[in-house]
Amino acid sequence: MNRTLVATAVAAAGTLLALQTSVPAQASSSSSFTPTSNPVLFVHGYTGDGNNWNTMAGRFQNDGWPSSHLDQWTYDWHQSNATTAQQLSAEVDRLLSATGATKVDIVSHSMGGLSSRYFLKNLGGGDKADAWVSLGGPNHGTDSANSCFDTSCTEMRIGSSFLASLNSGNETPGAPRYATWWSPCDTVINPDSSVALSGAANTKTACLSHTGLLSDATVYAQVRDMINS
């Protein structure tokens, strides 16, 4: 009887140990760079540049991503998002060639979500991207765009022909995994519901400002684990 109890206890301990050791392994696979991790292309928003990503890119580096796999791309934010999408397509090709990867992960902020979505939907980007992230993106427009007049900005207006075309049919087409993050305290994207997309994993953050989405540690960890899963 005692031998049976001991055997049972040993078996139970072995099972518990297996469960305990499996959890860190799963966490590690999503929180650190591996040979299967994709290079990350960061796409900034209106009035921004690649430096907007310094904090997030630094965190990726701390988690093992080499600098060659972190592309803080800068573009002319005055131009149409369709034009930016064409340039983004060329940048994706450059990044894939430079790293030897077959796909990229795209992390966008604000208006950067529109050109990158255009790339995925209209320029064959769905075959080159594994994951797409929108942080505070005006995916269905924002009333903040009513007070600016650059071509890119007018395309962000609620009801614009650009957005009507971009959102027609499937909002998350193709093979990429789509995810958005939106803040209830973002005063740039109005209404808040503009960010979420049908077919995407849509996450409500803590009370963060529009630019706070770029530097929040919790948002970073969630984005990192999503693209690296």
C-alpha atoms as an extended CHARMM CRD file, in Angstrom:
* protein
*
       229  EXT
         1         1  MET       CA              0.0000000000        0.0000000000        0.0000000000  PROA      1               0.0000000000
         2         2  ASN       CA              2.8080000000        2.4180000000        0.9250000000  PROA      2               0.0000000000
         3         3  ARG       CA              4.6120000000        1.5910000000       -2.3160000000  PROA      3               0.0000000000
         4         4  THR       CA              1.4370000000        2.4060000000       -4.2460000000  PROA      4               0.0000000000
         5         5  LEU       CA              1.0920000000        5.7480000000       -2.4700000000  PROA      5               0.0000000000
         6         6  VAL       CA              4.7220000000        6.5940000000       -3.1170000000  PROA      6               0.0000000000
         7         7  ALA       CA              4.4030000000        5.6900000000       -6.7860000000  PROA      7               0.0000000000
         8         8  THR       CA              1.2920000000        7.7950000000       -7.0940000000  PROA      8               0.0000000000
         9         9  ALA       CA              2.9770000000       10.7400000000       -5.3950000000  PROA      9               0.0000000000
        10        10  VAL       CA              6.0020000000       10.4650000000       -7.6560000000  PROA      10              0.0000000000
        11        11  ALA       CA              3.8190000000       10.3390000000      -10.7460000000  PROA      11              0.0000000000
        12        12  ALA       CA              1.8320000000       13.3580000000       -9.5590000000  PROA      12              0.0000000000
        13        13  ALA       CA              5.0100000000       15.2640000000       -8.8070000000  PROA      13              0.0000000000
        14        14  GLY       CA              6.3090000000       14.4570000000      -12.2620000000  PROA      14              0.0000000000
        15        15  THR       CA              3.1170000000       15.7310000000      -13.8570000000  PROA      15              0.0000000000
        16        16  LEU       CA              3.2230000000       18.9210000000      -11.7850000000  PROA      16              0.0000000000
        17        17  LEU       CA              6.8590000000       19.4860000000      -12.7040000000  PROA      17              0.0000000000
        18        18  ALA       CA              6.0280000000       19.0630000000      -16.3810000000  PROA      18              0.0000000000
        19        19  LEU       CA              3.2400000000       21.6240000000      -16.0950000000  PROA      19              0.0000000000
        20        20  GLN       CA              5.4600000000       24.0590000000      -14.2080000000  PROA      20              0.0000000000
        21        21  THR       CA              8.2900000000       23.8290000000      -16.7280000000  PROA      21              0.0000000000
        22        22  SER       CA              5.9980000000       24.1420000000      -19.7390000000  PROA      22              0.0000000000
        23        23  VAL       CA              4.6820000000       27.5780000000      -18.7860000000  PROA      23              0.0000000000
        24        24  PRO       CA              8.0070000000       29.4670000000      -18.8690000000  PROA      24              0.0000000000
        25        25  ALA       CA              8.8690000000       27.7520000000      -22.1550000000  PROA      25              0.0000000000
        26        26  GLN       CA              5.6860000000       29.0630000000      -23.7530000000  PROA      26              0.0000000000
        27        27  ALA       CA              6.2290000000       32.5460000000      -22.3420000000  PROA      27              0.0000000000
        28        28  SER       CA              9.8210000000       32.6090000000      -23.5520000000  PROA      28              0.0000000000
        29        29  SER       CA              8.8500000000       31.6760000000      -27.0990000000  PROA      29              0.0000000000
        30        30  SER       CA              6.6400000000       34.7350000000      -27.4200000000  PROA      30              0.0000000000
        31        31  SER       CA              8.6750000000       37.2210000000      -25.3890000000  PROA      31              0.0000000000
        32        32  SER       CA             12.0960000000       36.7670000000      -26.9580000000  PROA      32              0.0000000000
        33        33  PHE       CA             13.5950000000       36.6530000000      -30.4350000000  PROA      33              0.0000000000
        34        34  THR       CA             13.9430000000       33.2230000000      -32.0400000000  PROA      34              0.0000000000
        35        35  PRO       CA             15.2220000000       32.0480000000      -35.4480000000  PROA      35              0.0000000000
        36        36  THR       CA             11.6080000000       32.0320000000      -36.6470000000  PROA      36              0.0000000000
        37        37  SER       CA             10.8680000000       35.6130000000      -35.5490000000  PROA      37              0.0000000000
        38        38  ASN       CA             10.1600000000       38.0480000000      -38.3720000000  PROA      38              0.0000000000
        39        39  PRO       CA             11.7730000000       41.4380000000      -38.9190000000  PROA      39              0.0000000000
        40        40  VAL       CA              9.5670000000       44.2940000000      -37.7480000000  PROA      40              0.0000000000
        41        41  LEU       CA              8.6680000000       47.2560000000      -39.9440000000  PROA      41              0.0000000000
        42        42  PHE       CA              7.4370000000       50.2520000000      -37.9250000000  PROA      42              0.0000000000
        43        43  VAL       CA              5.1430000000       52.7320000000      -39.7100000000  PROA      43              0.0000000000
        44        44  HSD       CA              4.6590000000       56.0960000000      -37.9750000000  PROA      44              0.0000000000
        45        45  GLY       CA              1.6730000000       58.3990000000      -38.2450000000  PROA      45              0.0000000000
        46        46  TYR       CA              0.7730000000       61.9250000000      -39.3160000000  PROA      46              0.0000000000
        47        47  THR       CA              3.5350000000       64.5040000000      -38.5500000000  PROA      47              0.0000000000
        48        48  GLY       CA              5.7530000000       61.7120000000      -37.2080000000  PROA      48              0.0000000000
        49        49  ASP       CA              8.9830000000       59.9910000000      -38.2090000000  PROA      49              0.0000000000
        50        50  GLY       CA             10.9060000000       56.8410000000      -37.4530000000  PROA      50              0.0000000000
        51        51  ASN       CA             12.1720000000       58.2190000000      -34.1440000000  PROA      51              0.0000000000
        52        52  ASN       CA              8.6690000000       57.8590000000      -32.7380000000  PROA      52              0.0000000000
        53        53  TRP       CA              9.5240000000       54.1860000000      -32.2780000000  PROA      53              0.0000000000
        54        54  ASN       CA             12.7230000000       54.6010000000      -30.2600000000  PROA      54              0.0000000000
        55        55  THR       CA             11.2160000000       53.3460000000      -27.0080000000  PROA      55              0.0000000000
        56        56  MET       CA              9.4220000000       50.3620000000      -28.5110000000  PROA      56              0.0000000000
        57        57  ALA       CA             12.3160000000       49.3990000000      -30.7820000000  PROA      57              0.0000000000
        58        58  GLY       CA             14.6370000000       49.5950000000      -27.7780000000  PROA      58              0.0000000000
        59        59  ARG       CA             12.4380000000       47.1660000000      -25.8990000000  PROA      59              0.0000000000
        60        60  PHE       CA             12.4760000000       44.7760000000      -28.8380000000  PROA      60              0.0000000000
        61        61  GLN       CA             16.2760000000       44.9440000000      -28.8250000000  PROA      61              0.0000000000
        62        62  ASN       CA             16.3170000000       44.1960000000      -25.0970000000  PROA      62              0.0000000000
        63        63  ASP       CA             14.2420000000       41.1160000000      -25.8640000000  PROA      63              0.0000000000
        64        64  GLY       CA             16.7440000000       39.8780000000      -28.4260000000  PROA      64              0.0000000000
        65        65  TRP       CA             15.7060000000       41.4030000000      -31.7670000000  PROA      65              0.0000000000
        66        66  PRO       CA             18.8370000000       42.4700000000      -33.6770000000  PROA      66              0.0000000000
        67        67  SER       CA             18.8900000000       46.0100000000      -35.0110000000  PROA      67              0.0000000000
        68        68  SER       CA             18.8620000000       44.6020000000      -38.5600000000  PROA      68              0.0000000000
        69        69  HSD       CA             15.3570000000       43.2700000000      -37.8550000000  PROA      69              0.0000000000
        70        70  LEU       CA             13.9390000000       46.5690000000      -36.5520000000  PROA      70              0.0000000000
        71        71  ASP       CA             13.1290000000       49.0320000000      -39.3270000000  PROA      71              0.0000000000
        72        72  GLN       CA             12.0640000000       52.4610000000      -38.0350000000  PROA      72              0.0000000000
        73        73  TRP       CA             10.9750000000       53.6620000000      -41.4460000000  PROA      73              0.0000000000
        74        74  THR       CA             10.3460000000       57.3430000000      -42.2340000000  PROA      74              0.0000000000
        75        75  TYR       CA              8.1970000000       58.6200000000      -45.1110000000  PROA      75              0.0000000000
        76        76  ASP       CA              6.5900000000       61.8650000000      -46.3190000000  PROA      76              0.0000000000
        77        77  TRP       CA              3.3970000000       62.0740000000      -44.2640000000  PROA      77              0.0000000000
        78        78  HSD       CA              1.9130000000       64.8670000000      -46.4200000000  PROA      78              0.0000000000
        79        79  GLN       CA              1.2920000000       62.6030000000      -49.4090000000  PROA      79              0.0000000000
        80        80  SER       CA             -1.6020000000       60.2720000000      -50.0870000000  PROA      80              0.0000000000
        81        81  ASN       CA             -1.5840000000       57.0890000000      -48.0480000000  PROA      81              0.0000000000
        82        82  ALA       CA             -1.8280000000       55.2100000000      -51.3430000000  PROA      82              0.0000000000
        83        83  THR       CA              1.5130000000       56.7150000000      -52.4170000000  PROA      83              0.0000000000
        84        84  THR       CA              3.0240000000       55.8550000000      -49.0500000000  PROA      84              0.0000000000
        85        85  ALA       CA              1.7640000000       52.2850000000      -49.4820000000  PROA      85              0.0000000000
        86        86  GLN       CA              3.7110000000       51.9550000000      -52.7320000000  PROA      86              0.0000000000
        87        87  GLN       CA              6.8740000000       53.1640000000      -50.9950000000  PROA      87              0.0000000000
        88        88  LEU       CA              6.1530000000       50.8510000000      -48.0750000000  PROA      88              0.0000000000
        89        89  SER       CA              5.9670000000       47.9450000000      -50.5110000000  PROA      89              0.0000000000
        90        90  ALA       CA              9.4780000000       48.7370000000      -51.7270000000  PROA      90              0.0000000000
        91        91  GLU       CA             10.6930000000       49.0490000000      -48.1290000000  PROA      91              0.0000000000
        92        92  VAL       CA              9.2490000000       45.6380000000      -47.2680000000  PROA      92              0.0000000000
        93        93  ASP       CA             11.1020000000       44.1100000000      -50.2150000000  PROA      93              0.0000000000
        94        94  ARG       CA             14.3080000000       45.7900000000      -49.0970000000  PROA      94              0.0000000000
        95        95  LEU       CA             13.9050000000       44.5280000000      -45.5350000000  PROA      95              0.0000000000
        96        96  LEU       CA             13.1760000000       40.9820000000      -46.6370000000  PROA      96              0.0000000000
        97        97  SER       CA             16.2180000000       40.9930000000      -48.9070000000  PROA      97              0.0000000000
        98        98  ALA       CA             18.4630000000       42.4350000000      -46.1960000000  PROA      98              0.0000000000
        99        99  THR       CA             17.4120000000       39.9320000000      -43.5370000000  PROA      99              0.0000000000
       100       100  GLY       CA             16.7540000000       36.8450000000      -45.6520000000  PROA      100             0.0000000000
       101       101  ALA       CA             13.3070000000       36.5460000000      -44.0880000000  PROA      101             0.0000000000
       102       102  THR       CA             10.2230000000       35.4740000000      -46.0140000000  PROA      102             0.0000000000
       103       103  LYS       CA              7.7540000000       37.6780000000      -44.1430000000  PROA      103             0.0000000000
       104       104  VAL       CA              7.6650000000       40.8200000000      -42.0180000000  PROA      104             0.0000000000
       105       105  ASP       CA              5.5680000000       41.9670000000      -39.0820000000  PROA      105             0.0000000000
       106       106  ILE       CA              4.1390000000       45.4760000000      -39.4880000000  PROA      106             0.0000000000
       107       107  VAL       CA              3.5670000000       47.6420000000      -36.4040000000  PROA      107             0.0000000000
       108       108  SER       CA              1.8140000000       50.9250000000      -37.1760000000  PROA      108             0.0000000000
       109       109  HSD       CA              0.7630000000       53.9800000000      -35.2050000000  PROA      109             0.0000000000
       110       110  SER       CA             -2.1370000000       56.2700000000      -36.0470000000  PROA      110             0.0000000000
       111       111  MET       CA             -2.2510000000       57.1160000000      -39.7800000000  PROA      111             0.0000000000
       112       112  GLY       CA              0.4780000000       54.5490000000      -40.4380000000  PROA      112             0.0000000000
       113       113  GLY       CA             -2.2200000000       51.9350000000      -40.1940000000  PROA      113             0.0000000000
       114       114  LEU       CA             -3.9180000000       53.2230000000      -43.3460000000  PROA      114             0.0000000000
       115       115  SER       CA             -0.9960000000       53.0040000000      -45.7680000000  PROA      115             0.0000000000
       116       116  SER       CA              0.0130000000       49.6230000000      -44.3900000000  PROA      116             0.0000000000
       117       117  ARG       CA             -3.5480000000       48.3050000000      -44.7100000000  PROA      117             0.0000000000
       118       118  TYR       CA             -3.6360000000       49.5990000000      -48.2950000000  PROA      118             0.0000000000
       119       119  PHE       CA             -0.4040000000       47.6900000000      -48.9330000000  PROA      119             0.0000000000
       120       120  LEU       CA             -1.9030000000       44.4880000000      -47.5410000000  PROA      120             0.0000000000
       121       121  LYS       CA             -5.1750000000       44.8160000000      -49.4170000000  PROA      121             0.0000000000
       122       122  ASN       CA             -4.1720000000       46.2740000000      -52.7710000000  PROA      122             0.0000000000
       123       123  LEU       CA             -0.4450000000       45.7440000000      -53.3790000000  PROA      123             0.0000000000
       124       124  GLY       CA              0.1040000000       42.0780000000      -52.6030000000  PROA      124             0.0000000000
       125       125  GLY       CA              1.2830000000       42.7260000000      -49.0660000000  PROA      125             0.0000000000
       126       126  GLY       CA             -0.8020000000       39.9220000000      -47.6730000000  PROA      126             0.0000000000
       127       127  ASP       CA              1.7680000000       37.4580000000      -49.0270000000  PROA      127             0.0000000000
       128       128  LYS       CA              4.6720000000       39.2780000000      -47.3790000000  PROA      128             0.0000000000
       129       129  ALA       CA              3.3190000000       40.0710000000      -43.9080000000  PROA      129             0.0000000000
       130       130  ASP       CA              2.6690000000       37.6120000000      -41.1090000000  PROA      130             0.0000000000
       131       131  ALA       CA              1.1770000000       40.0490000000      -38.5820000000  PROA      131             0.0000000000
       132       132  TRP       CA             -0.1770000000       43.6030000000      -38.7060000000  PROA      132             0.0000000000
       133       133  VAL       CA             -0.6690000000       45.8790000000      -35.6960000000  PROA      133             0.0000000000
       134       134  SER       CA             -2.5340000000       49.1710000000      -35.4300000000  PROA      134             0.0000000000
       135       135  LEU       CA             -1.9560000000       51.3920000000      -32.3800000000  PROA      135             0.0000000000
       136       136  GLY       CA             -4.5870000000       54.1260000000      -32.2700000000  PROA      136             0.0000000000
       137       137  GLY       CA             -5.2990000000       53.8990000000      -35.9890000000  PROA      137             0.0000000000
       138       138  PRO       CA             -8.0710000000       56.0230000000      -37.5830000000  PROA      138             0.0000000000
       139       139  ASN       CA             -9.3020000000       52.9550000000      -39.4130000000  PROA      139             0.0000000000
       140       140  HSD       CA            -12.8170000000       54.3490000000      -39.7800000000  PROA      140             0.0000000000
       141       141  GLY       CA            -11.8580000000       58.0150000000      -39.6440000000  PROA      141             0.0000000000
       142       142  THR       CA            -11.4760000000       60.6720000000      -36.9820000000  PROA      142             0.0000000000
       143       143  ASP       CA            -13.0000000000       64.1190000000      -36.5550000000  PROA      143             0.0000000000
       144       144  SER       CA             -9.5200000000       65.4380000000      -35.7170000000  PROA      144             0.0000000000
       145       145  ALA       CA             -8.7890000000       65.3320000000      -39.4390000000  PROA      145             0.0000000000
       146       146  ASN       CA            -11.4050000000       67.9850000000      -40.1380000000  PROA      146             0.0000000000
       147       147  SER       CA             -8.9140000000       70.7160000000      -39.2100000000  PROA      147             0.0000000000
       148       148  CYS       CA             -5.9740000000       69.7340000000      -41.4470000000  PROA      148             0.0000000000
       149       149  PHE       CA             -5.7300000000       69.7680000000      -45.2130000000  PROA      149             0.0000000000
       150       150  ASP       CA             -2.8050000000       67.6420000000      -46.3930000000  PROA      150             0.0000000000
       151       151  THR       CA             -3.9110000000       64.9160000000      -48.7800000000  PROA      151             0.0000000000
       152       152  SER       CA             -3.0860000000       62.2590000000      -46.2050000000  PROA      152             0.0000000000
       153       153  CYS       CA             -5.0960000000       64.0480000000      -43.5450000000  PROA      153             0.0000000000
       154       154  THR       CA             -8.2320000000       64.5030000000      -45.6280000000  PROA      154             0.0000000000
       155       155  GLU       CA             -8.1250000000       60.7560000000      -46.2770000000  PROA      155             0.0000000000
       156       156  MET       CA             -8.5000000000       60.2630000000      -42.5110000000  PROA      156             0.0000000000
       157       157  ARG       CA            -11.7960000000       62.1280000000      -42.3780000000  PROA      157             0.0000000000
       158       158  ILE       CA            -14.8700000000       60.1290000000      -41.4800000000  PROA      158             0.0000000000
       159       159  GLY       CA            -16.6310000000       59.1410000000      -44.6830000000  PROA      159             0.0000000000
       160       160  SER       CA            -13.6810000000       59.8630000000      -47.0010000000  PROA      160             0.0000000000
       161       161  SER       CA            -13.6080000000       58.0090000000      -50.3050000000  PROA      161             0.0000000000
       162       162  PHE       CA            -10.1940000000       56.5980000000      -49.3490000000  PROA      162             0.0000000000
       163       163  LEU       CA            -11.5720000000       54.9790000000      -46.2020000000  PROA      163             0.0000000000
       164       164  ALA       CA            -14.7450000000       53.8240000000      -47.9330000000  PROA      164             0.0000000000
       165       165  SER       CA            -12.6300000000       51.9210000000      -50.4380000000  PROA      165             0.0000000000
       166       166  LEU       CA            -10.1690000000       50.6180000000      -47.8450000000  PROA      166             0.0000000000
       167       167  ASN       CA            -12.9580000000       49.2970000000      -45.6070000000  PROA      167             0.0000000000
       168       168  SER       CA            -15.1060000000       47.8420000000      -48.3710000000  PROA      168             0.0000000000
       169       169  GLY       CA            -15.6070000000       44.1020000000      -48.2380000000  PROA      169             0.0000000000
       170       170  ASN       CA            -13.3130000000       42.2880000000      -45.8190000000  PROA      170             0.0000000000
       171       171  GLU       CA            -11.5930000000       44.6910000000      -43.3970000000  PROA      171             0.0000000000
       172       172  THR       CA             -8.8670000000       42.1460000000      -42.6110000000  PROA      172             0.0000000000
       173       173  PRO       CA             -8.1800000000       40.3450000000      -45.8970000000  PROA      173             0.0000000000
       174       174  GLY       CA             -5.6680000000       37.6470000000      -46.6550000000  PROA      174             0.0000000000
       175       175  ALA       CA             -3.4290000000       35.5220000000      -44.4790000000  PROA      175             0.0000000000
       176       176  PRO       CA             -1.9150000000       38.0950000000      -42.0680000000  PROA      176             0.0000000000
       177       177  ARG       CA             -2.9680000000       38.1590000000      -38.4200000000  PROA      177             0.0000000000
       178       178  TYR       CA             -4.5330000000       41.5260000000      -37.5580000000  PROA      178             0.0000000000
       179       179  ALA       CA             -4.6300000000       43.2390000000      -34.1480000000  PROA      179             0.0000000000
       180       180  THR       CA             -5.5290000000       46.7230000000      -32.9330000000  PROA      180             0.0000000000
       181       181  TRP       CA             -5.0670000000       48.5960000000      -29.6590000000  PROA      181             0.0000000000
       182       182  TRP       CA             -7.2330000000       51.5700000000      -28.7160000000  PROA      182             0.0000000000
       183       183  SER       CA             -7.3400000000       53.8330000000      -25.6800000000  PROA      183             0.0000000000
       184       184  PRO       CA            -10.4830000000       55.3190000000      -24.1050000000  PROA      184             0.0000000000
       185       185  CYS       CA             -8.4190000000       58.4400000000      -23.3710000000  PROA      185             0.0000000000
       186       186  ASP       CA             -7.0990000000       58.9780000000      -26.9060000000  PROA      186             0.0000000000
       187       187  THR       CA             -8.2990000000       62.4710000000      -27.8630000000  PROA      187             0.0000000000
       188       188  VAL       CA             -6.8620000000       62.2960000000      -31.3940000000  PROA      188             0.0000000000
       189       189  ILE       CA             -8.9420000000       59.3650000000      -32.6060000000  PROA      189             0.0000000000
       190       190  ASN       CA            -12.6270000000       60.2400000000      -32.3170000000  PROA      190             0.0000000000
       191       191  PRO       CA            -14.6980000000       58.1800000000      -31.9810000000  PROA      191             0.0000000000
       192       192  ASP       CA            -12.7010000000       55.5580000000      -30.0950000000  PROA      192             0.0000000000
       193       193  SER       CA            -14.5500000000       52.8460000000      -32.0030000000  PROA      193             0.0000000000
       194       194  SER       CA            -12.7710000000       53.9310000000      -35.1930000000  PROA      194             0.0000000000
       195       195  VAL       CA             -9.7330000000       51.8050000000      -34.3640000000  PROA      195             0.0000000000
       196       196  ALA       CA            -11.3170000000       48.3560000000      -34.1570000000  PROA      196             0.0000000000
       197       197  LEU       CA            -11.5620000000       46.2170000000      -37.2750000000  PROA      197             0.0000000000
       198       198  SER       CA            -13.8600000000       43.3250000000      -38.0520000000  PROA      198             0.0000000000
       199       199  GLY       CA            -11.7930000000       40.1540000000      -38.0340000000  PROA      199             0.0000000000
       200       200  ALA       CA             -8.9830000000       41.6090000000      -35.8980000000  PROA      200             0.0000000000
       201       201  ALA       CA             -8.0880000000       41.0460000000      -32.2590000000  PROA      201             0.0000000000
       202       202  ASN       CA             -9.1370000000       44.4230000000      -30.8070000000  PROA      202             0.0000000000
       203       203  THR       CA             -7.7210000000       45.4040000000      -27.4010000000  PROA      203             0.0000000000
       204       204  LYS       CA             -8.7590000000       48.2410000000      -25.1090000000  PROA      204             0.0000000000
       205       205  THR       CA             -5.7860000000       49.7060000000      -23.2340000000  PROA      205             0.0000000000
       206       206  ALA       CA             -5.5360000000       51.6100000000      -19.9770000000  PROA      206             0.0000000000
       207       207  CYS       CA             -6.1360000000       55.3720000000      -20.0540000000  PROA      207             0.0000000000
       208       208  LEU       CA             -3.3240000000       56.3310000000      -22.4510000000  PROA      208             0.0000000000
       209       209  SER       CA             -2.7820000000       59.3390000000      -24.6630000000  PROA      209             0.0000000000
       210       210  HSD       CA             -2.4550000000       58.9230000000      -28.4160000000  PROA      210             0.0000000000
       211       211  THR       CA              1.3470000000       59.0440000000      -28.2380000000  PROA      211             0.0000000000
       212       212  GLY       CA              1.3460000000       57.1020000000      -24.9770000000  PROA      212             0.0000000000
       213       213  LEU       CA              0.4430000000       54.0080000000      -26.9760000000  PROA      213             0.0000000000
       214       214  LEU       CA              3.9940000000       54.1160000000      -28.3670000000  PROA      214             0.0000000000
       215       215  SER       CA              5.7570000000       53.9250000000      -25.0020000000  PROA      215             0.0000000000
       216       216  ASP       CA              3.4630000000       51.9820000000      -22.6880000000  PROA      216             0.0000000000
       217       217  ALA       CA              5.1860000000       48.8450000000      -21.3920000000  PROA      217             0.0000000000
       218       218  THR       CA              2.0110000000       46.7740000000      -21.2550000000  PROA      218             0.0000000000
       219       219  VAL       CA              1.0670000000       47.6040000000      -24.8250000000  PROA      219             0.0000000000
       220       220  TYR       CA              4.5850000000       46.7320000000      -25.9360000000  PROA      220             0.0000000000
       221       221  ALA       CA              4.4940000000       43.3210000000      -24.2540000000  PROA      221             0.0000000000
       222       222  GLN       CA              1.1180000000       42.5380000000      -25.7950000000  PROA      222             0.0000000000
       223       223  VAL       CA              2.2630000000       43.6150000000      -29.2670000000  PROA      223             0.0000000000
       224       224  ARG       CA              5.5090000000       41.6540000000      -28.9540000000  PROA      224             0.0000000000
       225       225  ASP       CA              3.7270000000       38.4730000000      -27.9240000000  PROA      225             0.0000000000
       226       226  MET       CA              1.1010000000       38.8530000000      -30.6350000000  PROA      226             0.0000000000
       227       227  ILE       CA              3.5330000000       39.2450000000      -33.5200000000  PROA      227             0.0000000000
       228       228  ASN       CA              5.9060000000       36.6210000000      -32.1490000000  PROA      228             0.0000000000
       229       229  SER       CA              3.2990000000       33.9310000000      -31.5050000000  PROA      229             0.0000000000
